């Protein structure tokens, strides 16, 4: 009886082992046990399937000396490429490609232990410019030199009151390209159509204009996600562009009106002038605010730290960056207490810029979960430059704080975006103290939303997990710098 039980138990073990071996597979698909002979597998087509941008399908024929029941199939987990199996035919189906970049995936086919892979490649969406701009003339525009953009990172070409073009020295950053470029957009109201940009030329980190046949491409921005598609160019650097109702081109037009672009700068109600910069889909002030008036003309007192206790956090005031009245306000701006950005004053500080419509930059995120996102201006900015890329926003002529728990590497400071943030520090707890934190190594900004929260930049004591050196922080008792963002209403959603 004992011998019988042992035999039965050993038999059960073998059955279970065989069952488990029959289910093993590198992508969790059941296959049969080994056939005991060589497995021959040929695919047709054997290596690549190419699709146009349109939705389509194609068959892969699996030719083998094994039964059809032994064929298994899987594909990369994509939303656009799907596979199905019927007998020895693998059907590959793809959706229409709505992006201006090509894409690829792999289909994996297995017969017993023999694995074959077929690459599926789909063309990018074809770039087509629709003739829908309200422009009735042909324009010729000689582009500014690279050195000219030191005044402002955007130039504009005007025909009377009509904006014909914005010409931007901007930072292009996605999986296809990371480079500065001079990009030309057709004017659209107070803004421009950022869904149809002509890349006149690329610019490397050392201010060299590309001399290869890689210029003349296109950028197509997605306003919602603050991302873009890039269509690479095939021409030399372009110094003159032509614009009509069909958009921007390097191809000459007849009967043209020649326009000379001018630096795009804006004024505040106090008479100060600011450069502007485009980063992603948004246009920011290119330097810190230094107005001493709200948009309705109400004066914001400019005071020294000795007078803080007379104002505290309830009466709006401006004060000097780093506590140094000799600093150039056009570079450093002023620091403001939280009363400037709270309640109705948030809108009034935005309207202090009298050229166009502007707002206090919005912000959010969390030091625990991250600050990169698309919900607010600062979050979109951080997400656009990429994880741990604070250095692309900071001016290079300053000694930024680094290291510590914040993990910020000061060697990454490049100002590639042209945001040109400088070390201003903050006044801490103005109701009780008169001292500056991080005056020569950090920058602090308020963001909108009524709470007087903000960001510490080049922060050594802590950071958001997706942006080294940045800390979201309540600044209701402090004095910080301010950046504004242009309010754009884009008519075109092509």
BADRENSE-258235 format. One record per atom (N, C-alpha, C): x, y, z; residue in three letters. Coordinates in steps of 0.05 Angstrom, whole numbers, plus 5000, padded with zeros to 4 digits. Example, Ala and Ser with C-alpha at 12.3 -4.5 7.8 and 13.67 -1.06 7.14 Angstrom:
BADRENSE-258235
526448865156ala 524649105156ala 526449345156ala 525749555142ser 527349795143ser 525850015157ser 
***
This chain:
BADRENSE-258235
501749765000unk 500050005000unk 501750255000unk 503950255015unk 505650485016unk 507050534989unk 507850304975unk 509150324949unk 507250444929unk 504650364930unk 502650474912unk 502250774915unk 502250854940unk 501851144946unk 504251304935unk 506651184938unk 509051324928unk 508951354898unk 508051134884unk 507851144855unk 505851354846unk 503551354860unk 501451544853unk 502351834857unk 503751884879unk 504652154885unk 506752244864unk 508652054857unk 510652124837unk 509452174809unk 507352014802unk 505952064777unk 504652334777unk 503352414799unk 502052674801unk 504052904797unk 506352864809unk 508453064807unk 509353114778unk 509652884763unk 510452904735unk 508353044719unk 505852984724unk 503653104709unk 503653404713unk 503953494738unk 503953774745unk 506253914732unk 508653774732unk 511053894720unk 510653934691unk 509453734677unk 508953764648unk 507053984642unk 504954014659unk 503054224655unk 504354494658unk 506054534678unk 507354784681unk 509254854658unk 510754644649unk 512554694626unk 511154764601unk 508754664598unk 507154724574unk 506155004574unk 506055144597unk 504955414599unk 507155624598unk 509655544600unk 511755744601unk 512155884574unk 512456144575unk 512856304551unk 513856574558unk 515456694541unk 516656954548unk 514757184547unk 512357154536unk 510357364539unk 507657244548unk 507757034565unk 505356924578unk 503256834559unk 503956704537unk 502056584518unk 502556284518unk 500456114521unk 500755824522unk 501955724495unk 503855534498unk 504855394475unk 504955094482unk 505154924461unk 505254644465unk 507954544474unk 508154304485unk 510854194492unk 512554164468unk 515154124472unk 516954094449unk 516253874430unk 516653904404unk 515753714384unk 517653474381unk 519953484392unk 521853264389unk 523253264362unk 523053474347unk 524453494321unk 524953784315unk 526553834294unk 527154114286unk 524654264278unk 524454514286unk 522154684279unk 523054874257unk 521754874235unk 522355054213unk 520255274212unk 521055524211unk 519155744210unk 520155954190unk 518356034172unk 518956254153unk 516556434153unk 517156694154unk 514956894153unk 515057044127unk 512657124118unk 512357284094unk 510257504098unk 511157754099unk 513857864098unk 515457784123unk 518057784119unk 519757674140unk 520957864160unk 521358124153unk 522758304171unk 521258564177unk 519958684157unk 518758944161unk 516158964146unk 514159104159unk 511759184146unk 511659484147unk 511259614124unk 511159914123unk 508360004116unk 507360194132unk 504760314127unk 505060604121unk 503160714106unk 502961004103unk 501661114128unk 501261374129unk 500061504152unk 497161414157unk 495761314136unk 492961244138unk 492660984154unk 490260944165unk 489560694178unk 489660464157unk 490860244165unk 491160024145unk 491659764160unk 491859544145unk 492459284156unk 494059124136unk 495458914145unk 496958734128unk 497158464142unk 497658264126unk 497757984136unk 500657894136unk 501357734156unk 503957594157unk 503257294156unk 504257154136unk 503856874133unk 506056714147unk 505256534165unk 507156374180unk 507256094167unk 509556034155unk 509955774141unk 511755604159unk 510655374168unk 512155204187unk 511354914183unk 513154744193unk 512554454192unk 511054354217unk 510154544233unk 508654484257unk 505754554253unk 503954434269unk 501054494268unk 500554794274unk 498454894262unk 497655174266unk 497155234296unk 496355024310unk 495655064339unk 498055134356unk 500455094344unk 502955154360unk 503855444355unk 502555594338unk 503355874333unk 502156054354unk 503756224365unk 502856434383unk 503956704374unk 502656924382unk 503357184372unk 502857394394unk 504557604393unk 504157834411unk 505358074398unk 504658314407unk 505758554396unk 506458744419unk 507958944413unk 508559154433unk 505959274442unk 505959364467unk 503459474479unk 503059754469unk 501859784446unk 501360054435unk 498360084430unk 497460334429unk 494660384423unk 494160384393unk 496260404377unk 495860434348unk 496360184332unk 497759994343unk 498459744329unk 497359504343unk 495559354330unk 494359114342unk 494758874323unk 494758634335unk 495058384320unk 492858184327unk 492258014308unk 490457784314unk 491457544298unk 490757304306unk 491657054294unk 489356884285unk 489356794260unk 487356604250unk 488856404234unk 488856144243unk 490355934230unk 493356014229unk 494556034205unk 497356114204unk 497656394193unk 495556564195unk 495656834185unk 495557034209unk 497457204211unk 497557414231unk 496757674218unk 494557794227unk 493658044216unk 494658274234unk 495958464221unk 497058704235unk 495458944226unk 494259084245unk 492559314239unk 493659564253unk 493659794239unk 494660034252unk 492560264247unk 492460434267unk 490760674265unk 492160894249unk 490561084241unk 491761314227unk 493661464245unk 495961534234unk 497961684249unk 497261984248unk 496462104271unk 495762384272unk 498062554281unk 500462434284unk 502762594293unk 504662634269unk 506262834271unk 508162904249unk 510862764253unk 510862544267unk 513262374270unk 512462084264unk 514261944251unk 513761654245unk 513861494271unk 512861254270unk 512861084294unk 513260794286unk 514060624305unk 514560344299unk 513960174323unk 513559914318unk 513059724339unk 513859444328unk 514059254345unk 514858984337unk 512658784342unk 512158604323unk 510458374326unk 512158134331unk 511657984352unk 513257744359unk 511557494354unk 512657314338unk 511257064331unk 512956834340unk 511756634353unk 513256414365unk 511956154357unk 513655964348unk 512755684343unk 514655514360unk 513555394381unk 515255254401unk 517455444410unk 519955364408unk 522055534418unk 523155734397unk 522155724373unk 523055894351unk 521556164353unk 522956384355unk 521756644357unk 522656814334unk 520656944321unk 521157124299unk 519857394305unk 521257604296unk 520157874300unk 519958024274unk 517758174271unk 517258334248unk 516858624257unk 518358814246unk 518059094253unk 515759214237unk 514059364251unk 511859514238unk 512559804238unk 512759934215unk 513560214213unk 511260374200unk 510560594211unk 508460764199unk 509561044194unk 508961154171unk 509861414163unk 508561634181unk 509961854183unk 508862084197unk 506662214181unk 504962364195unk 502862514182unk 504162714163unk 503062744139unk 504162924119unk 503563214127unk 505563384127unk 505163664134unk 503863814111unk 501563934117unk 500064094098unk 499264354111unk 499864574098unk 499064834108unk 496564934094unk 494464974109unk 491965054097unk 491865364094unk 490865464072unk 490765754066unk 488565884081unk 488965924108unk 486766044123unk 487566284139unk 489866404133unk 490666644148unk 489466894135unk 488567074151unk 487267324140unk 489367524130unk 491067424111unk 493167594100unk 492667614070unk 492567854060unk 491867894032unk 494267984015unk 496568024028unk 498968114014unk 501067894015unk 503067933998unk 505567774000unk 507667934014unk 508967804034unk 510967954050unk 513667814048unk 515667984049unk 518467894050unk 519668004076unk 520967824092unk 521967904118unk 524867804120unk 526767984122unk 529567914128unk 529767864158unk 530667634166unk 530667554194unk 532867704210unk 532367754236unk 534467874252unk 536967694254unk 539267814260unk 541567654265unk 541367524292unk 542967324297unk 542967194323unk 543567384345unk 545467564340unk 546167764361unk 543967944368unk 542167994349unk 539868184354unk 538068084376unk 537967824380unk 536167714400unk 537067764428unk 539267904432unk 540067974459unk 538168184471unk 536768324454unk 534868524463unk 532268394473unk 531368204458unk 528968054466unk 529067794450unk 527967574461unk 528067314447unk 525867294427unk 524167494424unk 522067504403unk 522267764388unk 522167754361unk 521767984344unk 518967964332unk 517868194324unk 515268194311unk 515468354286unk 514068264265unk 513868414240unk 510968514237unk 510668774235unk 507968894235unk 507469034208unk 504969024199unk 504069184176unk 501869364188unk 502669604196unk 500769764211unk 500069644238unk 497569594243unk 496669474268unk 496569174267unk 496969064243unk 496768774240unk 499468634244unk 499468444263unk 501968284267unk 502068074245unk 504168094229unk 504567904207unk 506167664216unk 508067704234unk 509667474243unk 510967534270unk 511367314285unk 513067314308unk 515567134301unk 517867244307unk 520367104301unk 521767044327unk 521966794335unk 522866714361unk 525466564361unk 527366654378unk 529566484385unk 528766324409unk 528266064405unk 526965904426unk 528365634429unk 527665504451unk 528765244458unk 526765024450unk 527564854431unk 525864634423unk 526864384437unk 525064254451unk 525864024467unk 523663804467unk 524163594453unk 522563354455unk 524263104448unk 522962884443unk 524562634438unk 525862644410unk 525062824393unk 526162844366unk 528463044363unk 528363254380unk 530363464377unk 530663614403unk 533163684410unk 533763854432unk 535764064421unk 534764304416unk 536364504404unk 535064774406unk 536564984406unk 535365244401unk 534965284371unk 533065454365unk 532465504337unk 531165774334unk 531465894310unk 529866134303unk 527466034287unk 525166084298unk 522665974287unk 520866214280unk 519566204257unk 517766414248unk 514966314248unk 513166464261unk 510266404263unk 508666634251unk 506466564238unk 504666764227unk 503166894251unk 502967154250unk 501567294271unk 498567224273unk 497567224297unk 494767144302unk 493767314325unk 492367534319unk 491467714340unk 493867824355unk 493667814382unk 495867904398unk 498067704401unk 497667464391unk 499667244393unk 500567164366unk 500866894361unk 501566784336unk 500666504335unk 500666384311unk 499766114307unk 502065924312unk 502265814336unk 504465644343unk 504065354334unk 501965304320unk 501565044309unk 502665024280unk 504065224272unk 505065224244unk 507665394243unk 509765304255unk 512265454256unk 514265364235unk 515665554223unk 517665494203unk 520465534217unk 522065324217unk 524665324230unk 526665434210unk 527365694213unk 529265814195unk 532065704197unk 532965664222unk 535565534226unk 535765444255unk 537465244259unk 538065134285unk 540565274296unk 540765294323unk 542965424336unk 544065244358unk 546665184358unk 547765004378unk 548265154404unk 549265014424unk 549765134451unk 551865344451unk 553565354430unk 555665554428unk 554965774409unk 552465814404unk 551466024386unk 552366004357unk 552865754349unk 553465714321unk 550965634305unk 550565764283unk 548265704266unk 548865454249unk 546965274247unk 547465024233unk 548065084203unk 550164964194unk 550964994166unk 550164754148unk 549064554160unk 548264314145unk 545464344133unk 544664144118unk 542064144105unk 539964034124unk 539664164147unk 537764074168unk 535864294176unk 535964514162unk 534264744169unk 531764744151unk 529964934156unk 527564954140unk 525464754148unk 525564654172unk 523564454182unk 521064594193unk 519464434207unk 516964534218unk 516664444247unk 515364624263unk 514464544290unk 511464594292unk 510164394303unk 507264404306unk 506564364335unk 505864574349unk 505464564378unk 502564474385unk 502364324406unk 499864244418unk 499364424442unk 497364594441unk 496964794462unk 496164664488unk 494664444488unk 493664324512unk 495964194528unk 497564044514unk 499663894528unk 502364034528unk 502564264515unk 505064414514unk 507364244502unk 506764094482unk 508663924468unk 508664004438unk 510463884423unk 510463944394unk 511463704378unk 510663704353unk 511763514333unk 513863674317unk 515863534309unk 518063664294unk 518363514267unk 518263674245unk 518863564219unk 521563684210unk 523463514208unk 526263604201unk 526363734174unk 528063934172unk 528464074147unk 530663954130unk 530964044106unk 532963934087unk 534464154073unk 534364404084unk 535664624070unk 537864744087unk 539364924075unk 541265074091unk 539765284108unk 541265424125unk 540065624142unk 538665834124unk 536365914134unk 534566104119unk 534766384132unk 535466584117unk 535766854127unk 533467034119unk 531866954100unk 529567114090unk 527166934087unk 524867014097unk 522466854094unk 520367014079unk 518366874068unk 516166994054unk 513566894067unk 511667074070unk 509167014084unk 506767114067unk 504766944064unk 502167024053unk 500066854067unk 497666844055unk 495466694067unk 495966404071unk 498066294057unk 498766014060unk 500765954082unk 501766164095unk 503666124116unk 506466224110unk 508466094122unk 511266184120unk 512865994102unk 514566104086unk 516165934068unk 518766074062unk 520765924053unk 523266044043unk 523166104013unk 520966014000unk 520666043971unk 519766333965unk 521066443945unk 520566723938unk 517766763927unk 516666993933unk 514067073923unk 514367333907unk 512467373889unk 512567623873unk 510867833886unk 511368083878unk 509868313887unk 509668323918unk 511968333930unk 512068313959unk 512168583972unk 511268593997unk 511668824015unk 513868744034unk 515968894035unk 518268834053unk 517768954080unk 518068784101unk 517768864128unk 520368834144unk 520969024161unk 523269004179unk 522368934207unk 523068694217unk 522168624244unk 523568794265unk 522168824288unk 523168984310unk 523068814335unk 524868874355unk 524768714380unk 521968744393unk 520868524402unk 518368514416unk 518868554446unk 518368794455unk 518668864484unk 515968974493unk 515568974519unk 513069074531unk 513669264553unk 511869454558unk 512169654579unk 510269604602unk 511069694626unk 509169694648unk 508169974652unk 506270004670unk 504970254675unk 506870464688unk 509070364699unk 511070544710unk 513170634690unk 513070524666unk 514870604645unk 517270424640unk 517370204655unk 519570014651unk 519069844626unk 521269754613unk 521069594589unk 522269314594unk 520869114583unk 521668834588unk 522068684562unk 524068504560unk 524168314538unk 522068094543unk 521567944522unk 519767714525unk 521067464514unk 520067234522unk 521266984512unk 519066774510unk 519166614488unk 517266404484unk 518566134493unk 517165994510unk 518065734519unk 515765544517unk 515965344499unk 513665184494unk 511565344480unk 509065334489unk 506865484477unk 506465754490unk 508065824511unk 507466054527unk 509566274524unk 508766524526unk 510566744525unk 510766864553unk 513166884563unk 513666994590unk 515167264588unk 514967424609unk 516767644612unk 519567524613unk 521467654600unk 524267554599unk 525867654622unk 524767814640unk 526167904664unk 524067944687unk 525067974711unk 523268004734unk 521768264734unk 519368264744unk 517768504746unk 519068714764unk 518768974756unk 519869184772unk 517969424773unk 515369374768unk 513469594769unk 513069694798unk 512369954800unk 511670064826unk 508770164825unk 507170054806unk 504370124804unk 502769874796unk 500369844807unk 498569644797unk 497369744770unk 495969564757unk 494769634731unk 492769864732unk 491569904755unk 489570124757unk 490870384766unk 493570394768unk 495070634775unk 495670664804unk 494570484821unk 495170494850unk 498170454854unk 499370614871unk 502270604875unk 502970374894unk 505170234887unk 506370034904unk 508870164916unk 508870214941unk 511170354953unk 513770184951unk 515870314943unk 518570194942unk 519970264967unk 520570064984unk 521570135011unk 524069965017unk 525670055036unk 527969905046unk 526969715069unk 528569525076unk 527769335096unk 527169455124unk 528369685130unk 527969805156unk 524969885159unk 523469905137unk 520669995139unk 518669755137unk 519669505136unk 517969285132unk 515669265153unk 516269325178unk 514269285199unk 511869475196unk 512269685181unk 509969875176unk 508069765156unk 508869565140unk 507269455119unk 506469165124unk 508369015137unk 507968725142unk 507068575117unk 505068405119unk 504068255097unk 501368355087unk 500568585097unk 497868685091unk 497768925071unk 499869085072unk 499969315054unk 502069255033unk 501269275007unk 503169204986unk 505669374986unk 507969244982unk 510469404978unk 512369254959unk 514269404948unk 516469294933unk 519069364948unk 521069194944unk 523669244957unk 525869144938unk 528369194946unk 530669144929unk 531568844930unk 532068734907unk 533268464906unk 535868454922unk 536268244937unk 538668214954unk 538868434976unk 536868614977unk 537168834996unk 539069044986unk 539569054960unk 541669224949unk 540369424929unk 540169674937unk 538769874921unk 540469954896unk 542969864894unk 544569934871unk 544269734848unk 542969514852unk 542669324831unk 540969424808unk 541569344784unk 539969434760unk 537269294761unk 535169454764unk 532469344766unk 531569214740unk 532769294717unk 531969174692unk 532968884690unk 534868814707unk 535968544708unk 534768384731unk 534768504755unk 533968364779unk 531068404787unk 529868624776unk 527168684785unk 526968764814unk 524568754825unk 524168804853unk 523068554866unk 523268544893unk 521868344908unk 519268474920unk 517168314921unk 514568414930unk 513568244953unk 512068384972unk 510868224993unk 508368094983unk 507267904998unk 504967744989unk 502467904984unk 502168144996unk 499868304992unk 499568384963unk 501768394948unk 501668464920unk 500268254903unk 500368004911unk 499267794895unk 496767664906unk 495667774927unk 493267654940unk 490767804931unk 488467664931unk 485867784926unk 485767914899unk 484468154898unk 484168294872unk 486868394861unk 488868414879unk 491468504870unk 492868314850unk 492068064851unk 493267874832unk 492767954803unk 490268024798unk 489568114770unk 490768384765unk 490968564785unk 491968824781unk 494968824775unk 496468634788unk 499268634782unk 499768524754unk 497968344744unk 498168254717unk 497668474697unk 495768644703unk 495168864684unk 497069094687unk 499169074703unk 501169284704unk 502669304678unk 502769084663unk 503869084636unk 501769194618unk 502269414604unk 500269554589unk 500269484560unk 502269324550unk 502369234523unk 501368944522unk 498868914514unk 497668644513unk 496468564539unk 495568314541unk 494268214565unk 496168014579unk 496568064605unk 498467904620unk 497267824647unk 498367604658unk 497467514684unk 499867424701unk 499367424728unk 501367304745unk 501567004738unk 504066904734unk 504366624727unk 503266444748unk 501766244739unk 500566054758unk 502465824764unk 501965674786unk 503665464793unk 502265254810unk 503665044817unk 502464834833unk 504464594834unk 503364364840unk 504964124843unk 505664074872unk 507263874876unk 507863784904unk 510763694906unk 511963754929unk 514663664934unk 514863354937unk 512563234943unk 512562944946unk 511962794920unk 510062894905unk 509262754880unk 510362874855unk 511363124856unk 512563244832unk 511263504824unk 512663654808unk 511663924800unk 511363944769unk 512463754754unk 512163764725unk 509263694718unk 508063844700unk 505263784692unk 504363974670unk 501763984667unk 500664164646unk 498364344657unk 497964334684unk 495664474695unk 496164774698unk 498664854703unk 499265134709unk 501765214692unk 502265474693unk 504465584677unk 507265474685unk 507865484711unk 510465384720unk 510665084716unk 508564944721unk 508664654717unk 509164584688unk 507864724670unk 508264684641unk 511164744633unk 512164964645unk 514965034640unk 516864824648unk 516564724673unk 518364514683unk 518064254667unk 515664184659unk 515263944644unk 516563964616unk 516264204604unk 517364244577unk 520364214576unk 521764334596unk 524764314595unk 525664034603unk 523963874617unk 524663604624unk 525563564652unk 525463314661unk 526263254689unk 529063354695unk 529263484718unk 531863574729unk 533363754710unk 531963934697unk 533164114677unk 532764404685unk 532764454711unk 532564734721unk 534664914708unk 537064804703unk 539264964693unk 538665094666unk 536764994651unk 536065114625unk 534665384629unk 533765444653unk 532265684659unk 533965904672unk 536265824682unk 537866004698unk 540166134683unk 540566394688unk 542766544676unk 545466434685unk 547366444667unk 549966314672unk 551966494687unk 551366744691unk 553366924702unk 553266944733unk 552066744746unk 551666764775unk 552566504788unk 553066514814unk 553966284829unk 551566164843unk 550365974830unk 547965844840unk 548565644862unk 546665614880unk 546965414901unk 546465134889unk 547964934898unk 547664664888unk 548264464909unk 548064214902unk 548663994920unk 546463964942unk 547263854965unk 545363814987unk 543163624979unk 541163614995unk 538863434990unk 537463504964unk 537763764956unk 536463854931unk 537563724906unk 540163644907unk 541363504886unk 541763654860unk 541663924861unk 541964084837unk 544964104829unk 545564044804unk 548264064794unk 548664324780unk 550264504791unk 550564764780unk 552064754753unk 553264534746unk 554564504720unk 552564494698unk 549964454704unk 547864434684unk 546764704677unk 547564914690unk 546465184685unk 547265274657unk 545265334640unk 545865394612unk 544165624601unk 541765674613unk 539865874603unk 539165824574unk 538965574566unk 538265514538unk 535565614530unk 533765634549unk 531065734544unk 530966034539unk 532866174550unk 532766474549unk 530966584571unk 530166424591unk 528566524613unk 530166724630unk 532766684632unk 534566884644unk 533966944673unk 533366744689unk 532966784717unk 535566834731unk 535567034749unk 538067124763unk 537767074793unk 539967084807unk 539967054836unk 538967304849unk 536667294862unk 535567524875unk 535167474905unk 534967224913unk 534267164941unk 531467234947unk 530767214973unk 528167304983unk 528567435010unk 526667605017unk 526567695045unk 524767505060unk 525767405082unk 524267205098unk 522667335120unk 520167265122unk 518367345144unk 518667645150unk 517567805131unk 517968095132unk 516668235156unk 514868095170unk 513568215193unk 515468205217unk 517468035216unk 519167995240unk 522168025235unk 522968015209unk 525768015204unk 526468205180unk 529068255177unk 529968415154unk 532268285140unk 532368025138unk 534667895126unk 533967745101unk 535867735083unk 535567605057unk 536667315058unk 535067135046unk 535966855043unk 536866815014unk 539166695010unk 540066614983unk 540366844964unk 541167074973unk 541467304956unk 543367264932unk 545467124937unk 547467084915unk 547466804904unk 545366644911unk 545466364902unk 542766244895unk 540566384900unk 537866274895unk 536066484884unk 533766384874unk 531566564865unk 528966454877unk 527166634883unk 524566564895unk 522366704880unk 520266564873unk 518066684858unk 515366614870unk 513566814870unk 510766764876unk 509466644851unk 507366494856unk 505566424834unk 502666484841unk 500966514821unk 498266594826unk 496466374837unk 494066464846unk 492166274857unk 491066364884unk 492166594894unk 491066704918unk 492466614944unk 494066404943unk 495266304967unk 498066414973unk 499166574955unk 501866684958unk 503966464961unk 503466234948unk 505466024947unk 507466094924unk 509565934923unk 511565984902unk 513565764901unk 515865824888unk 517965634884unk 520665744893unk 522265574906unk 524965634912unk 526665504891unk 528365644877unk 530065534856unk 532965524865unk 534365304858unk 537065244867unk 536965204898unk 534965054906unk 534464994935unk 536164754943unk 537764784963unk 539564574972unk 538264384993unk 536164485007unk 535064325029unk 532964125020unk 531964134996unk 529963944988unk 529164004959unk 527663814947unk 526963854920unk 524463694913unk 523163764891unk 521063594880unk 522463354867unk 521163114867unk 522462874856unk 523062884826unk 521763064811unk 522263074783unk 523763324774unk 524663494793unk 526063734785unk 528063814806unk 530463714803unk 532563754823unk 532964054827unk 533164134853unk 533664414859unk 531264594861unk 528864474857unk 526364634858unk 524664544882unk 523764734897unk 522064674920unk 519564854919unk 517164734919unk 514664884921unk 514364954951unk 513565214956unk 513665294984unk 511665524989unk 510465535013unk 508765765020unk 510466015026unk 509766235013unk 511366475017unk 509566715026unk 507466645041unk 505666855050unk 506867065068unk 509066995081unk 510267195099unk 512867315087unk 513467245062unk 516067325051unk 515767535029unk 518067615018unk 518067794995unk 519667654973unk 518367614949unk 519467454928unk 519267604901unk 520567494881unk 520467604854unk 517867514840unk 517267634817unk 514867584801unk 515567564772unk 514467364758unk 514467354729unk 511567334719unk 511067474697unk 508367464685unk 508367304659unk 505967214652unk 505567054627unk 503467194610unk 503967194584unk 501967324566unk 499467144564unk 497167274564unk 494667134560unk 494067114531unk 494166874520unk 493766834491unk 491166694486unk 489766794466unk 487366654456unk 487966584427unk 488466324422unk 489166234395unk 486666164379unk 486366314358unk 483966264341unk 484366004325unk 486765924320unk 487265694302unk 487765444319unk 486265234313unk 486664974325unk 486864774303unk 488464834282unk 488664664259unk 489764394267unk 
***
